[in-house]
Every structure is written in structure tokens, then in C-alpha cells.
Amino acid sequence: MVRLTDFVTSGGCACKIGPHILQRVLDSVIPVTNDNVLADMTGADDAGIYKINDTTALVQTLDFFTPIVDDPNLFGKIAACNALSDVYAMGGTPLTAMNIVGFPVPLVEQGVLTDVLNGAASIVREAGAAIVGGHSIENKEPIYGMSVTGSVHPDRVWKNKGAQEGDVLILTKPIGTGIMSNALKGHLFPNGVAQAVASMSRLNKYAADVARNYTIHACTDITGFSLVGHSVEMAIASNLTIHIYAESLPIFDDVMEGAQMGLVPAATYGNRKAITDVAMSDALDPVWSDIVFDPQTSGGLLLAIPIGESDRLLSDLHRAGVERAAIVGICESFSGLSVRVTK
């Protein structure tokens, strides 16, 4: 049986170029834009937004990575959920997707790629979108993902920017996928691994569908840059401080034990090096640093919502099957740091 993770040095969103390296590159790139662009690479948002008319804007994104699980069909599902998530994080609805493939020919000949594509197709079908094409190359390490186009009303776009002082932060999925992916490679912690795999292969559609009925001031999805990294982006864009309560964070079973054993992805250290605008409370067990900087794959939405609506949104998310959604923090006036993590 083919073990996809044997072909790669790192899996899922942990294989991304380190943020401290990538930011230096992007800072040197001249933006190409026009007046119809509502969101682009300059705002740390999850997707690009292009206004077509007063009622319709296009949401465009792409995402691909190396296998984070061994089962090809499941890898396709997780990669598709991850790619579609950026559209949901902008308040949009996916319309079409195009496959992005880089695969070793021997795996293609064995039918592994077919299983990956069929897994992804089942998720796109569940999202109510269509697959309209794609592109492939031969590659030593298998990579798969999607370019996704969606739509959103120009006045209902969710961005990183816009969180307000007093807003409550709701996270819709547990964190710890990076640690659990290392546990999977080591055949450890089957309960936690099963929870992480189930979470990564679940669309953020269900959380987004509920959240659209509420006042969402800001939103992002939590992926390779970690919970803290994406929170910093939201805090900087909104000119405030985000206060995260570590012990309120939903985490998978065995994540604490896995971190204590050293099952920490290399990207965690890259995130910690790049993200310095953070204060971790001395009262916290040091292992929490590994968890909040853990690179996530197909993570949940982080929603900033007025405190008066937060309990109702949380209840509605739970009723819609988003069972691990939790209130994890609050937005405060800027206090000299972008993010504080306390008990």
C-alpha cells in the first residue's frame, strides 16, 4: 500500500514557505491593481475580491500542498476543503474550482492521483460548486490543490480588517493539526489523529452559512501561519490588540501530550521566529506556545462579532453541527502588542 506521507518532507500547510522569508519577497513586489479590486495581496486577506457590479464581486483564491495523510482519497478531500475555505473566509460562496496537480508518474500510473481527484470532487460537490478544469506537471513530491472562484456581495465581504474593540472571537474548529499530523506519521495517538482528520475534511461552509446571519466585523481562516499568526494579521489590520484565552481554545485529544513529546512541525519554529508581536503569559504551561504557533491545515474560521450576538451565534453553530466552535478571546484597544495569550 502506498503511504503518501513517505514521499514528502513536510505535509499540509506546514510545507509553506516560512512567513518571515515570504514577507520579505512580497514587500519587494510592486502591486498590480485597479479600482475594482476590493481585496488583494497587500491586506493579508485570504482571497482576492474583484467587483463586477453593485451586487456581485468575484472571490478568487488558490491553495495546494503536499500530503498530510496517507489515504489518497482523504488527501483530496482535505486539500479541497482547505482551498474552498478561503472563499468562505471572505463571506463568499464557491462557484467553480480548477485542479492543481504535481505528481510522480509512478503514482499516477498506480491510480493514486485518480483517488485524490475523486476525493476532492466529492467535497466540491458537497459545496455546491463545479470542477471546470485544471493543470498538471510531473513532480518528485506529490502536490495537490485547487484554484477556486466564488461570488460575494460587494457590501458583505468579510476581511481581516474591521474587528472592533469589545468584539468576541469565535473559533469554529479545534487546533493542533500540525502536531497530530506528526503523530499520524509515528502511528501515535489514534483518537486525536482521527479527530484531526475528520476536522480537516469538513467544509467551513456550515460555519459560514450560520455566520452570514450575524454581524461579522472581521474573519479569517486559520491555516499554516497558525492561530497566533492569523490573529496578528487581524489585529494589525484592525488597529487593536487581540486577547486569546489559551484554556478556552478547542484542541484535539492528545495535542498536549504530542507537543510535550516533541511532535512539533518545523513550521512551528518558523512561525515563532516570524511572529514577534505576541506576549505569552508566564502563567501558561510552555507547551501552549507550541500549540498556538502550530501550523494548521484546513483549520476553522476565526470570527470577530459584537459581544451581544456572540452567545446566539455560538448556539446556532453548535445546532448546525459545528460542535467544537468556542469563544476563544476578545478584541481590546491597542496596548502595544498585537496579540496577548493568557490563561
MOGI-V418390 format. One line per field, one symbol per residue. burial: + if it has 16 or more other ideal C-beta (glycine too) atoms within 10 Angstrom, else -. A space follows every 10 residues. Layout:
burial: ???
//
This chain:
burial: -+-++-++-+ ++++++-++- ---------- -------+++ ---+++++++ +-----++++ ++++++++++ ++++++++++ ++++++++++ +++++-++++ ++++--++-- -++-+++-++ +-++--+-+- +--+------ ++++++++++ ++-+--++++ +++---++++ ++++++++++ +++++--++- -++-+++-++ +++++-++++ +--+-+++++ ++++++++++ ++++++++-+ ++++++--++ ++++++-++- --+++-++-+ ++-++--+-+ ---+---+++ ++++++++++ +++++---++ --++-++--- -+-+++++++ +------+++ ++-
//
